[in-house]
């Protein structure tokens, strides 16, 4: 029997839904992981007493990112569409989404975390969008990061592929608060600020705070996804970068 890539649990009298990435240490965001998260959200996100959803991960790292194999030509369209559907589902969540980040949170993992209403991270966590190093780009992050940290800071991360610490992410406004145990910090936030609130009022407040963001990202993401599939993936270098990574060799760019 195949073990589920996530764990689903409830707490606080069905007030908190916890979704845990459960394939440590890498917690790769592959098709199976995406589908499991999507199913859990569709089944549980509209429970009437729910006040928040917590995204967290087992092991030392939140996620090393998306499956590179599933981004090769012939497979990437299905993977992107599934991941982007999940991103939009989280952005449309009727209740606040909290994300707890430890260790590496890269690529598709950071895209997933960026859908949260509030991010909690370890000071020494490592966040980044390294896709450009493989001659591809991150479609969802290209839409989310400019909204969350502004165009200049987003361009820095997206074009350089460099990583930043959790502490740096707090400085730029991506992360809400820091602690060596970010999951405990997220739970403490829930206990102090959300657990005693009206679930129905939290749903309306979440809609009020997030509706424009979700609408803008939805419109932009469709165009960026098309750019990725119709233009980027027809270039030599995008395929070469992915294949070189999988073959553990240096890429040979042709700049086309």
BELFENUR-V283769 format. One line per field, one symbol per residue. ss: DSSP state (~ for helix, > for strand, _ for the rest). Layout:
ss=???
This chain:
ss=_____>>>>>>____>>>>>>_______>_~~~~~~~~~~~~~~_______>>>>>>_____>__>__~~~____~~~~~~~~~~~~~~~~____>>>>>>__>>>_~~~~~~____>>>>____>>>_~~~~~____~~~~~~~~~~~_~~~~~~~~~~__>>>~~~~~~_____>>___~~~~~~~~~~~~~____~~~~~~~~~~~~~~~~~~~~~~~~~~~~~~~~_~~~_~~~~~~~~~~~__________
